[in-house]
Amino acid sequence: MKTISLHELEEWQERNRRYALIDVLPNEVVEQTQLPETRCRDFVEKVRCLGVENHEAIVLYETNTACIEAEEATQALMRAGFREVYRFAGPRAPCYAAQHGPP
């Protein structure tokens, strides 16, 4: 899995590069009631509903590092034809705020 640092993500923002910043932490209720394959299929469908094209960059992050889902999410997206998938490595608060407003 490719990773992207806070510095690289800030450069993307400065250059107005289009990318999707997506939290991959699973909903606990969904996690308990669905098989991993179903969660992955649902995740890919949600990404498609956001209007993200297969050629666009996707940056995955986790709001809570206690649960690592980025690897599963990356594999699901790659199987679905997305090729530029990154895991955000580093402090999340500044980038999240830049994309979505203050937490």
Backbone as CSV, one residue per row, in Angstrom:
resi,resn,N_x,N_y,N_z,CA_x,CA_y,CA_z,C_x,C_y,C_z
1,MET,0.842,-1.168,0.000,0.000,0.000,0.000,0.896,1.243,0.000
2,LYS,0.563,2.192,-0.846,1.296,3.457,-0.877,0.864,4.304,0.316
3,THR,1.806,5.063,0.851,1.466,5.986,1.933,1.718,7.415,1.466
4,ILE,1.086,8.339,2.156,1.295,9.757,1.869,1.447,10.469,3.210
5,SER,2.408,11.352,3.296,2.678,12.088,4.532,1.851,13.370,4.584
6,LEU,1.848,13.977,5.751,1.163,15.254,5.914,1.756,16.291,4.960
7,HIS,3.073,16.320,4.840,3.739,17.276,3.949,3.294,17.077,2.496
8,GLU,3.255,15.833,2.041,2.824,15.561,0.660,1.369,15.961,0.448
9,LEU,0.527,15.674,1.432,-0.886,16.022,1.314,-1.071,17.538,1.283
10,GLU,-0.286,18.247,2.062,-0.350,19.713,2.029,0.078,20.246,0.665
11,GLU,1.089,19.612,0.043,1.505,20.008,-1.304,0.369,19.800,-2.298
12,TRP,-0.321,18.680,-2.185,-1.467,18.421,-3.065,-2.492,19.529,-2.897
13,GLN,-2.779,19.922,-1.671,-3.767,20.963,-1.418,-3.323,22.295,-2.007
14,GLU,-2.049,22.625,-1.864,-1.526,23.878,-2.418,-1.634,23.912,-3.940
15,ARG,-1.488,22.752,-4.571,-1.580,22.666,-6.038,-3.013,22.427,-6.503
16,ASN,-3.960,22.407,-5.550,-5.374,22.149,-5.861,-5.571,20.819,-6.581
17,ARG,-4.793,19.825,-6.190,-4.950,18.496,-6.782,-6.234,17.861,-6.264
18,ARG,-6.985,17.284,-7.168,-8.245,16.639,-6.790,-7.951,15.261,-6.197
19,TYR,-8.547,14.999,-5.029,-8.429,13.689,-4.398,-9.579,13.527,-3.410
20,ALA,-9.855,12.301,-3.066,-10.887,12.014,-2.072,-10.195,11.621,-0.774
21,LEU,-10.582,12.247,0.328,-10.056,11.945,1.654,-11.146,11.189,2.394
22,ILE,-10.907,9.910,2.688,-11.974,9.039,3.180,-11.555,8.349,4.477
23,ASP,-12.415,8.440,5.473,-12.215,7.749,6.744,-12.624,6.290,6.557
24,VAL,-11.748,5.357,6.925,-12.054,3.937,6.729,-12.376,3.210,8.024
25,LEU,-12.517,3.943,9.119,-12.866,3.296,10.371,-14.286,2.749,10.259
26,PRO,-14.468,1.457,10.470,-15.800,0.873,10.267,-16.779,1.251,11.362
27,ASN,-18.029,1.299,10.993,-19.109,1.467,11.948,-19.171,0.181,12.770
28,GLU,-19.077,0.271,14.096,-19.008,-0.917,14.940,-20.200,-1.846,14.752
29,VAL,-21.383,-1.272,14.589,-22.572,-2.109,14.405,-22.479,-2.857,13.087
30,VAL,-22.115,-2.156,12.029,-21.980,-2.800,10.717,-20.899,-3.872,10.782
31,GLU,-19.783,-3.568,11.440,-18.682,-4.521,11.527,-19.125,-5.821,12.184
32,GLN,-19.961,-5.730,13.190,-20.385,-6.914,13.916,-21.419,-7.727,13.155
33,THR,-22.170,-7.090,12.263,-23.269,-7.798,11.598,-22.970,-8.176,10.155
34,GLN,-21.845,-7.711,9.597,-21.543,-8.013,8.206,-20.224,-8.752,8.074
35,LEU,-20.146,-9.617,7.099,-18.895,-10.280,6.781,-17.935,-9.269,6.157
36,PRO,-16.625,-9.474,6.298,-15.656,-8.532,5.717,-15.873,-8.278,4.223
37,GLU,-16.251,-9.306,3.471,-16.462,-9.135,2.029,-17.614,-8.176,1.760
38,THR,-18.669,-8.268,2.564,-19.824,-7.379,2.407,-19.450,-5.957,2.779
39,ARG,-18.683,-5.788,3.871,-18.235,-4.441,4.260,-17.422,-3.809,3.148
40,CYS,-16.518,-4.590,2.543,-15.678,-4.066,1.462,-16.519,-3.669,0.261
41,ARG,-17.471,-4.505,-0.117,-18.335,-4.199,-1.255,-19.145,-2.932,-0.977
42,ASP,-19.682,-2.810,0.233,-20.435,-1.612,0.613,-19.543,-0.377,0.602
43,PHE,-18.292,-0.525,1.063,-17.351,0.593,1.092,-17.072,1.088,-0.323
44,VAL,-16.804,0.178,-1.245,-16.524,0.554,-2.630,-17.739,1.252,-3.238
45,GLU,-18.919,0.757,-2.957,-20.137,1.372,-3.477,-20.294,2.802,-2.947
46,LYS,-19.990,3.013,-1.673,-20.077,4.356,-1.094,-19.065,5.298,-1.759
47,VAL,-17.864,4.793,-2.038,-16.855,5.610,-2.712,-17.356,6.000,-4.104
48,ARG,-17.929,5.052,-4.825,-18.478,5.353,-6.159,-19.600,6.396,-6.068
49,CYS,-20.426,6.307,-5.024,-21.524,7.270,-4.843,-21.003,8.683,-4.593
50,LEU,-19.773,8.802,-4.095,-19.170,10.115,-3.889,-18.739,10.757,-5.200
51,GLY,-18.766,9.978,-6.276,-18.381,10.501,-7.579,-16.889,10.403,-7.853
52,VAL,-16.184,9.594,-7.090,-14.747,9.427,-7.294,-14.529,8.523,-8.508
53,GLU,-13.724,9.014,-9.449,-13.410,8.249,-10.657,-12.240,7.303,-10.389
54,ASN,-12.153,6.228,-11.166,-11.088,5.228,-10.988,-9.688,5.823,-11.125
55,HIS,-9.531,6.899,-11.894,-8.209,7.482,-12.122,-7.831,8.534,-11.073
56,GLU,-8.756,8.875,-10.173,-8.484,9.903,-9.169,-7.828,9.297,-7.924
57,ALA,-7.055,10.128,-7.238,-6.385,9.688,-6.017,-7.385,9.573,-4.871
58,ILE,-7.189,8.547,-4.073,-7.979,8.341,-2.867,-6.988,8.234,-1.709
59,VAL,-7.220,9.028,-0.673,-6.388,8.993,0.516,-7.243,8.445,1.654
60,LEU,-6.829,7.313,2.203,-7.557,6.675,3.293,-6.906,7.044,4.619
61,TYR,-7.712,7.326,5.599,-7.198,7.605,6.943,-8.132,6.975,7.957
62,GLU,-7.656,6.882,9.182,-8.447,6.306,10.262,-8.540,7.323,11.390
63,THR,-9.762,7.651,11.806,-9.922,8.627,12.882,-9.461,8.064,14.210
64,ASN,-9.366,6.759,14.296,-8.933,6.120,15.528,-7.978,4.996,15.145
65,THR,-6.730,5.103,15.561,-5.742,4.099,15.155,-5.895,2.779,15.892
66,ALA,-6.906,2.655,16.743,-7.121,1.394,17.450,-7.632,0.308,16.506
67,CYS,-8.157,0.691,15.351,-8.696,-0.284,14.397,-8.118,0.005,13.020
68,ILE,-7.394,-0.930,12.478,-6.745,-0.736,11.188,-7.594,-1.384,10.095
69,GLU,-8.219,-0.584,9.260,-9.053,-1.077,8.169,-8.512,-0.661,6.809
70,ALA,-7.473,0.152,6.774,-6.989,0.708,5.517,-6.526,-0.375,4.542
71,GLU,-5.912,-1.421,5.029,-5.429,-2.476,4.134,-6.594,-3.160,3.416
72,GLU,-7.633,-3.530,4.163,-8.817,-4.149,3.555,-9.472,-3.210,2.554
73,ALA,-9.598,-1.949,2.935,-10.226,-0.960,2.062,-9.409,-0.759,0.791
74,THR,-8.091,-0.712,0.925,-7.219,-0.553,-0.243,-7.392,-1.712,-1.205
75,GLN,-7.360,-2.924,-0.686,-7.502,-4.110,-1.540,-8.856,-4.109,-2.257
76,ALA,-9.918,-3.721,-1.555,-11.253,-3.672,-2.166,-11.288,-2.644,-3.292
77,LEU,-10.698,-1.472,-3.060,-10.678,-0.426,-4.093,-9.840,-0.848,-5.294
78,MET,-8.701,-1.485,-5.040,-7.839,-1.941,-6.141,-8.575,-2.999,-6.992
79,ARG,-9.270,-3.914,-6.330,-10.039,-4.923,-7.074,-11.139,-4.270,-7.915
80,ALA,-11.651,-3.138,-7.454,-12.722,-2.431,-8.159,-12.185,-1.515,-9.265
81,GLY,-10.858,-1.466,-9.441,-10.294,-0.700,-10.540,-9.654,0.627,-10.160
82,PHE,-9.694,0.989,-8.884,-9.022,2.213,-8.450,-7.526,1.916,-8.338
83,ARG,-6.696,2.791,-8.875,-5.255,2.509,-8.920,-4.415,3.420,-8.047
84,GLU,-4.932,4.584,-7.710,-4.137,5.536,-6.943,-4.731,5.663,-5.535
85,VAL,-4.411,4.676,-4.700,-4.946,4.615,-3.343,-3.784,4.757,-2.364
86,TYR,-3.908,5.692,-1.425,-2.856,5.982,-0.460,-3.399,5.854,0.959
87,ARG,-2.528,5.527,1.873,-2.864,5.562,3.297,-2.174,6.779,3.888
88,PHE,-2.946,7.596,4.589,-2.397,8.800,5.193,-1.611,8.421,6.432
89,ALA,-0.337,8.752,6.437,0.543,8.440,7.560,0.940,9.737,8.239
90,GLY,0.437,9.970,9.425,0.808,11.175,10.147,-0.368,11.823,10.818
91,PRO,-0.143,12.990,11.405,-1.225,13.684,12.116,-2.388,13.986,11.171
92,ARG,-3.576,13.664,11.611,-4.737,13.818,10.738,-5.493,15.129,10.933
93,ALA,-5.453,15.692,12.095,-6.313,16.845,12.392,-6.158,18.003,11.400
94,PRO,-4.939,18.475,11.059,-4.831,19.610,10.137,-5.413,19.321,8.754
95,CYS,-5.164,18.137,8.226,-5.684,17.806,6.892,-7.193,17.625,6.934
96,TYR,-7.694,16.984,7.966,-9.132,16.789,8.058,-9.825,18.151,8.127
97,ALA,-9.270,19.054,8.934,-9.860,20.382,9.072,-9.830,21.135,7.744
98,ALA,-8.746,20.973,6.985,-8.631,21.649,5.697,-9.691,21.153,4.723
99,GLN,-10.038,19.870,4.798,-11.018,19.287,3.890,-12.464,19.480,4.367
100,HIS,-12.676,19.408,5.679,-14.038,19.328,6.185,-14.409,20.396,7.222
101,GLY,-13.512,21.295,7.515,-13.759,22.277,8.568,-13.254,21.743,9.891
102,PRO,-13.325,22.524,10.952,-12.808,22.082,12.240,-13.507,20.820,12.724
103,PRO,-12.754,19.925,13.403,-13.368,18.672,13.913,-14.403,18.954,14.978
